[in-house]
């Protein structure tokens, strides 16, 4: 599992995090009692859900964290729903929480002559970051970096101020988690600059144990930024050469690794068709 997912799942499942409570329409009192299941679902192929919680007996909440636009996501959610029902005997209420950088463009509904299925697709940037930044819970403060920021640098500074006044024993972990998520929004350099302005947090950067982990997160964020830039460039080049990019090709581009992206950017110059390029 990608470290972004791991970090975000950890934050979202802590008792103090209120974002998913508001998404699912639960009170914080109800949400604080949720029981999370770590389950690999039985299926022809192995399915592992991101988050499956039980608010009360028989009331299941299923949440998938999605970083890229997957045109088959609604099919996957239907598969998850069936598998969860087989395992627990109840249908889950399902949400896809999109945390990617590109605009969300995944269909939330599947409808054929015999089947109708729908789940909720939520772009985390639809949420105003302000209530999260003002929250008394550090988990919400950190997750705010992914929401709709009114001013990037000012918001980063305020989040860091919340970390600075938090429990000293948890500051290092909080700063590492913020650094990890900031890479999704290409704000790692802003995190580094603003952290250096706060002596209480600057000391953490120089800590023998925590400092290297945080600096590694900053570097990983820069790498992710470069990779996403190459992915965007490849999409533009495909559109210029072959016209609108079909869903299957978009999915293929989103799955490419860094070396594959570099090869594709060169290969497009000699490819006669989209199938030849991405085949």
N, C-alpha and C positions, 0 to 999 in steps of 0.2 A: 504494500500500500504506500502511496506517495506520502511524504512527510507533511504536506499541506493537509491532507485528509486526516492524518493521525493527530496533528495539532488541533485542528478544528473540532474533531470528534471529542477530544479530551475537554476542550473548553465548553462545548455545547452540552455535555452530559454532567458537568459539575452542578451541584444543587443551586448555586447562586445565579446561573445564567438564565436570563428571562426572555431571550430572543425567541426560542422555539415555543415557549409558553404562549406568547402573543400570536405566533404564526398559527398554532393549533387551536387557539381560542380557549385555552385552559387558564385557570387562576394559578398564581405562583404557589399557593398552598397545594393544589392538585399536582402541579408539576414537580414539586419537591418530593412527592411520594412515588414518582414513576420508577418502575423497575426495568432496567435495561437488560436485554438478552444478548449474549454473545453466541450467535447461532449460525452454523453452516447449514443451509437449507437442502433437504434431499431433492434431487432432480436428476434428469438424465446427465446433465453436467452440473458441476458443483456451483451453487449460488451462495454468495456471502453478502448479506445486506450491510449497509453502512451503520444504520441505527434502527433498532427495533425495540420500542419501549412499551410497557404495559401500564397504562394509567390506573386501571381497575380490572378485575377479572373479566376477560373477554374484550376489553377495549384496548386495541393495539394501535400504536402509532409507528409508521414506517417512514423513515427519512433517508433519501439518497443525496449525497453530496456530489455535484457534477461540475467539473472544471472546464470541459469542452462541450461544444454543441454536438450532440449525438442524435442523428435523426431517428435512430431506432430506440431511443430511451423509453418511449411510451410502451413499446413491445416488452422491453426488459421489466418495466414496472408491472405489466400484466403478468409476466412470468413470476415475479416476486410475490405478487398478490396470491396467485394460485398456490405457490409453494408454502407461503405462510399459512394459508387456510388449511392445507393438508397437515401441517405440523401442529397448529394450535386450535383448529376448528372454528376460527373466527376470521372475518375479513378485516384487514387493517385499513385505517385511514392513511392515505399515502401522500407524500410531498417530495418533490425534487427541489433541492436548494442549490441553485446555480451560483457558482462563485467565480466563474471565469471572467476574462477581460473583454473578450469580444461580445457584441450584443447577443442576448439570448434569442435563439430562433428554433427551439425544439417544439414540436407539436405536443399538446397535452391530451389529445383525444384520439382514440382509435375507433373507427366505425366502419363496419362492413354490413353485408346483408343479414348476417346472423349474430354479429358480436358488436357490442358497444362498451367501451372502456375509457375511463378518464382518470387522471390524477392531477394534482395541483403542481404547476411549475412556477417556482418563485425565484426571481432574480434578487440576490441579496442587496443589490444596489437600489432596489425599489424602496428599501427601508432607509429612512432618514437617520443618519449617524448621530445626530444631536442627542436624542434620548439615551442612546447607548453610551455615549461619552459621559453624560451626566449621571448615569446609573451608579449606585453605590457598590456595584459588584464588578470586580476587576475583569471577570470573564467577558462581560458586555463591553467594557472599555476597550479590550483588545480586539474583539470581533468588529468593533466599529470601524476599524481600518478597511474593512471590505465593503462597508455600506456606502451610502451616498454622502460624500464629504462636501461640505460647503466651501472649505478652503483646506487644501491638502496639508500645507506646512503648519497652519494654525491648529488643525485637528490633531496632527501628530504630536505637536507640542503639548496639547492638553491631555492626550492619552498618556504621554510620558510623565506628565505631572501627577496623574492619578497613580501610576506605577511608583513614582518617587515617594508618595506618602502612604503607600501600602505597607503591609507587614514586611519587615526587612528580610525575613527568611524566604519570602516568595518572590522578591524583586528580580532576581537573576532569571528564574524560570519565566516570569511574566515578560521580561525583556526579550528573551529568546523566542517565546511564542509570538510576540508582536513582530519581531524581525522576520520570522518564518512567513507569517501571513502577508507582511508588507511586500514580499516578493511577487505576490499575485497582482499587486497594483503598481509595481515598479517604483515603490517608495522607499526602497532599502537605503539609498543614499541620503534621503531626507531623515530617516531614522538615525543613521550614523551621525549626521551633522548636528541634529537637535540633541542627541544623547550627550555629545561632547560639550554642550552648553550647560549641562546639569551635572555638577561634580558628584552628587550622590549616585548617579547612574554611570557616570564616566568611570568610577572606581570598579564597577562591575565588569566593564569592558576589559579592564586590565587584570581581572581575577584569573588565577592560574587554571581553574577548572571551568568557569563559566565563560570567560572571555573568548577562548578559541571556538567554543560552540556557537556563540553569538556572531563572531566574525565569519564563521563558516556559513551561517544563515544568510548574512549579507552578501557573501560571494555567490551563494546558490541563487539568491534573488537576482543578481546581475546576470548570471548564466541563463536563468529562466527568461529574463527580459530579452536577451539576445536571441534565444530560440524562438520566442513568440514573434520577434521582428522578422526573422527569416521565414517563419510560417506565413505571416501576412504578405511578405514580398512574393512568396511562391503563389499564393492565391491570386494576387494582382497579375502576375505573369501568365498564369493559366487563363484568366479572364481575357487578357489582351490577345492571347494566341488562339484560344479555342472557344471563347464566348462564355456565357454564364456557367458557373460551376455546379454540376448536379449534386444531389445529396450524397450519393455514394462516393464521389470524388472528394467532397468536403470532409467526409468521415475519414477517408484514407489520408488526407493531408493532416488532419488533426492527430492522427496516430503516429506520424513519422517521428523518428528520433532525430537528434541534432545532425549526426553524420548523413542520415538519409535525406534530410532537408537540403544539405549542401549538394549532395549528388543530384537531387531532383532539379535544383536551380540551374545546374549545368546541363542536365539531360534534356530539359525543355527546349533548348536551342536546336536539338537535332531530332526531336520526336515529331512524328507526323500526326499523332492523334492522342487524345487524353488517355485512351486505353493503353497505348504503347508507353506513355509516360509513367502511369501509375500501376501498370500491370506487374 
